[in-house]
Amino acid sequence: TSASSKAAATCPPALTTLGVDAVIVSSAIFPLSATPKPLEPNELRPTDDHTRTGFNAACNLDFLRHSLDTYNEIAWFLRQDYFMRVSDVDAAFPMLPLHPDLWAFMMFRFFPSTTSATQHLFMHVTGDFGTAGMPGCFKIFFVDVVVNMARSFMVLTLPMPVFVDDVGLIGPNCDEVDNEMSAFHAWAT
């Protein structure tokens, strides 16, 4: 038998159906915490500490680096007496799937309920808050792809500065801004 069929025989069935034919030889379990959302202090956002496992340090982030000049862009438009409608991309990072090669480094222990006395092992298979590369990945997906597709279909014609997962559509007419943001929401869902 080949080495890959031997590995597949020892691999859990769920992984072999995904085409994984090697046993995970290294992994990391990171601490999970939660921080209040800035504009919703009663809502908590789970955050993962990938600095403690070394995952963030092991990633080459060169191609994901980008600058954010959103505040200056917005300030210039608002000084022109323009209107702005702000929207948040709900669950921005978790909508992006992670490659199966990363799953072994996306495990965390957590209590599944408030009544549980035992922690369970969980695994992220989509993006999380705490992975250093997620803002750059989301920028490529959302700004470079989705927003530009909407522009090519003429769904978006007004300026739309983006700050990570918050967008502000800006224009000289309030109704035009509202209508275009509503059209973008409908198109993107």
C-alpha positions in Angstrom: 0.0 0.0 0.0 1.1 3.6 -0.6 2.1 5.9 2.2 -1.0 8.1 1.5 -3.4 5.2 1.8 -1.8 4.2 5.1 -2.2 7.8 6.3 -5.7 7.9 5.1 -6.5 4.7 7.0 -5.3 6.4 10.3 -7.0 9.7 9.5 -10.5 10.4 11.0 -13.2 9.8 8.4 -14.3 13.4 8.4 -10.8 14.5 7.3 -10.4 11.8 4.6 -13.7 12.9 3.0 -12.1 16.4 2.7 -9.1 14.9 0.8 -6.8 15.1 3.8 -4.5 12.1 3.6 -1.9 12.9 6.2 -2.2 12.7 10.0 -1.8 16.0 11.7 1.7 15.9 13.2 1.7 19.3 15.0 -1.0 21.6 16.3 -1.6 24.5 18.7 -4.4 25.2 21.1 -4.8 28.9 21.8 -6.5 30.8 24.6 -9.9 32.2 23.8 -11.2 35.4 25.3 -13.8 38.0 24.5 -13.8 41.8 24.3 -16.7 44.2 24.2 -17.6 45.6 20.8 -16.8 49.3 20.7 -20.2 50.5 19.7 -22.1 47.7 21.4 -20.7 47.3 25.0 -23.2 44.7 25.9 -22.1 42.5 23.0 -18.9 40.5 23.2 -16.6 39.5 20.3 -14.6 36.3 20.8 -10.9 36.9 20.3 -8.2 34.3 19.8 -4.6 34.8 21.1 -2.5 33.5 18.3 0.6 35.4 19.6 0.8 32.9 22.5 0.9 29.9 20.1 3.4 31.6 17.8 1.0 31.3 14.8 1.0 35.0 14.1 4.8 35.2 14.2 5.1 32.2 11.8 2.9 33.9 9.1 4.4 35.9 6.3 2.1 38.9 6.2 4.0 41.0 3.6 1.4 40.6 0.8 -1.5 41.4 3.2 -0.1 44.7 4.5 -2.1 47.8 3.5 -2.6 51.3 4.8 -5.8 52.7 6.1 -6.3 56.4 5.3 -10.1 56.3 5.9 -10.3 59.1 8.5 -8.6 61.6 6.1 -10.8 60.4 3.2 -14.0 60.9 5.3 -12.9 64.2 6.7 -12.2 65.6 3.2 -15.7 64.7 2.0 -17.5 65.9 5.2 -15.8 69.3 4.9 -17.6 69.5 1.5 -20.9 69.2 3.4 -21.4 65.7 2.0 -23.6 63.1 3.7 -22.4 59.7 4.9 -24.2 56.5 5.6 -22.2 54.0 7.6 -22.7 50.2 7.5 -21.0 47.3 9.2 -20.2 44.0 7.4 -21.8 41.5 9.8 -19.4 38.6 10.8 -16.8 39.8 8.3 -13.9 37.5 9.2 -16.0 34.3 9.9 -17.4 34.5 6.4 -14.0 33.6 5.0 -13.1 29.9 5.0 -9.6 28.8 6.2 -7.6 26.4 4.2 -7.6 22.9 5.9 -3.8 23.1 6.3 -4.4 25.8 9.0 -7.1 24.0 10.9 -4.6 22.2 13.2 -3.6 25.7 14.5 -7.1 27.0 15.0 -8.1 24.9 18.0 -9.3 26.2 21.3 -10.7 24.9 24.6 -13.9 26.4 25.9 -16.8 25.5 28.2 -19.8 24.7 25.9 -22.3 26.1 28.4 -22.5 27.9 31.6 -23.5 24.6 33.4 -20.6 22.6 32.0 -17.7 21.6 34.3 -15.6 20.3 31.4 -13.9 22.2 28.6 -14.4 20.9 25.1 -12.1 21.2 22.1 -13.3 23.4 19.2 -11.7 24.3 15.9 -12.2 27.4 13.7 -12.6 26.5 10.0 -13.4 30.1 9.1 -11.6 33.4 9.9 -11.4 34.7 13.4 -10.5 37.8 15.4 -6.9 37.4 16.5 -5.2 36.0 13.4 -2.9 38.8 12.2 -3.6 38.2 8.5 -7.4 38.4 8.7 -7.7 42.2 8.1 -5.6 41.9 5.0 -7.5 38.8 3.7 -10.8 40.6 4.3 -9.5 43.7 2.5 -8.6 41.6 -0.6 -12.0 39.8 -0.5 -14.2 42.8 0.3 -12.6 45.9 -1.1 -10.6 44.5 -4.0 -13.3 42.0 -5.1 -16.8 42.6 -3.8 -16.8 46.4 -3.8 -15.1 46.5 -7.2 -17.6 44.0 -8.6 -20.4 46.3 -7.3 -18.7 49.2 -9.1 -18.4 47.2 -12.4 -22.2 46.5 -12.2 -22.8 50.2 -11.4 -24.4 49.3 -8.1 -21.9 51.6 -6.4 -21.0 54.9 -8.0 -20.3 57.1 -5.0 -17.1 57.1 -2.9 -17.1 54.4 -0.2 -14.1 54.5 2.2 -13.7 51.2 4.1 -12.1 50.8 7.5 -11.6 47.0 8.0 -15.3 45.9 8.1 -17.0 49.3 8.4 -18.0 51.2 5.3 -19.1 54.7 4.7 -20.9 55.7 1.5 -20.5 59.4 0.9 -22.2 61.8 -1.5 -23.6 65.3 -1.9 -27.3 64.1 -1.7 -28.6 62.3 1.4 -31.3 60.4 -0.6 -28.8 59.3 -3.2 -26.5 58.0 -0.5 -29.3 56.1 1.2 -30.6 54.6 -2.0 -27.2 53.5 -3.2 -26.3 51.9 0.1 -29.7 50.0 0.2 -29.0 48.9 -3.4 -25.6 47.7 -2.4 -27.0 45.7 0.6 -29.6 44.1 -1.7 -27.0 43.2 -4.3 -24.4 41.9 -1.9 -26.8 39.5 0.0 
